[in-house]
Amino acid sequence: MKTNIVILRGINVSGKNILPMAELRDLLNGLKFENVQTYIQSGNVVLNSVLSKEEVAEKVKKRIASKFGYDVPVLVRTISEWENAIANNPYPTENHKIVSFTFLSEVSKEATIEVNITNDDEYTIVDDMVYVYCPDGFGRTKLTNNIFEKKLNITATSRNYRTTMRLLEMAKNNNN
């Protein structure tokens, strides 16, 4: 049994794809996953499964589509992959509110993209991650999931530093 961190793209955002976490937990328990836990309302899940992470993603995606009619991207990472993503973050985290992690559905073929950045925002692409640093906050950044998806032609979903760290803590606790 392996612990997986499952992140959904576009759940409960701006009144779209409404999916209460209690219903998501019930759906995942119905798929025979174990120790299912959700975190906040934006599609963050920790669960245990004997399936590969690709099989977990496919099963979750299909079940959400059949039950709720939502076609949402589902990304799955192991604890070691999540730890690696955190370890590779090139930006300072003293003010964790200005750092986010953008998880990609596959390794990027590009190391940079062309974005018209008008402030001090920065990004770094490493394998299947984009690290985003917004010293002025995320309210006006052009470094969004949509821009990374469009420029890289890859599914992307972001989590702030706090959520990323909390999901790792939950996964480690779930692994015991």
N, C-alpha and C positions, 0 to 999 in steps of 0.2 A: 504494500500500500504506500503510495507516494503522496506527499502534500503538494498541492498546486495552488497558485495564485491566479485567479481568473478575473480579467478585467473586460468589461463590456464598453463599447463605444456608443455614445449617444442615448443613454438611458436616463430618463427623468431630467432632460435638459430643456429649458425654456418651454415647459409644458408639453413636450413631445415624448413619445414612446414611454408613457407612464407605466412603471412596473414596480409596485410596492415590494420592498425587500422581503417581507414575510411570504408573499406569493412566489418570489424567486427562490427563496429557501425551500418552500414546499415543492416547487417544480424540480429542483436539484436533488432533493431527498427522494423524490419519486423516480429519479433516474438511477437510484441506488448508489449515489455518492455518499460518503461518510463524513461526519464532523463538519457539516456545511455551516459556515458563518459568513455573514455579510457585514460590510462596513459602510456607513453612511448611505445616502440614497442614490449614488451614481454608478451602481453596477460593479462593486468590488466584492469579490468572493474568495474565501479560502476553503478548500475542500480536500478530501482524501479520495484517491481512486487507484485502482489497479491498471487503468487504461493509460495509454500514452497521452502526452499533452495534446497532440493533434486530434486524437480520438475524443478527448474531453471537450475540446473546442468545437468540434463538429457536432457532437451530441447536444451540447448546450445550445448552439446556434439553431439547430433544427427544431429543438423542443420549444424554444422561445418563438420561433416563426410559426410553428403549428398551433401553439396555445394562444399567443397574443397577436400574431400577425406582424411582428416586427422583424425586419431583416437587419439585425445588428451584428457588427463585427465582434468576434470573441477572441481575445488573446489570452494565452496561458503561458505561465512561466513557472519553473521549479524554484525552490528556495535558493539553490546555488546560482541560478541565472539572475534572480532578483538581487542577491547579494553582490554579484558581479556588476550589475547595473549601477548599484549604489556606489561601489568602490571606484568605478570609472568616471564618476561625476567630476568634471574638472573645475567646478565653480565653488567658491566659498559658501558654507552653509550657516555661518553665524547668524545671518538674517535669513532664515529658511523660507520666509514668505516671498522671496524673489527668485527662488530656484524651483524648476519643475522638471519632471522626467516624462519624455514622450516615448512611449513604447511603440515600436514598429512591428508590422506583421512578418517582416523578413529583413534580412541584412540589406542595408542600402547599398546600391551600386555607386552612389554619389557621396563625396566627402563634403561638398558644399552646394548650396543652392543660391540662386539670385533672388534676393529679397530687398525691397526698398525700405531699409531700416532708417527711421528718422530720429532715433534716440540712442541711448547706450546699450540697448538690448544686444545680447549675444546668443549664439547657439553653437553647439558642437555635435557633429554626427559621429557616432562610434558604433559600428556594426548595426545592430537592430535597435539602437537607441538614439534619441536626440535629447541633448541636455540643453535646457533653456534658462538663461539668466537675464532677468529683467529688473535692473536696479531701481527703476521708477514704478515698479509694480506691473501686474499683468493686464490692467484695465485697458490700455491703449496699444498693447504690443501687436505687431503684425506677425509674430511667430506663433501661429495657431495650428491646431490639428489640420484644419482645412488647407493651409498653405503647404504644410509638409506633405500631406496626401497628394495634393495637386503637383507639386514640384518633384516628388520622389516616386510618384505612382505606386504608393504603398499605403495600406491602412495604418492610421496612427491614432493613438489615444493617450492623453496626458493625465498625469497625477501630480499634485503638488508634493513638496518634500514631506510634509507632515503625513499625508495619506500613504505615500510610498514607504515611509518608515513604519507606520502603524501596521500596514499589511505584512511587512516582514516579521514584525513582532508576533502578529496573530498566527502566521504560518509556522513560525518556530514553536510556538506554544501548541499548535495543532499537531505538530510532528512528534510530540512526546507521548 
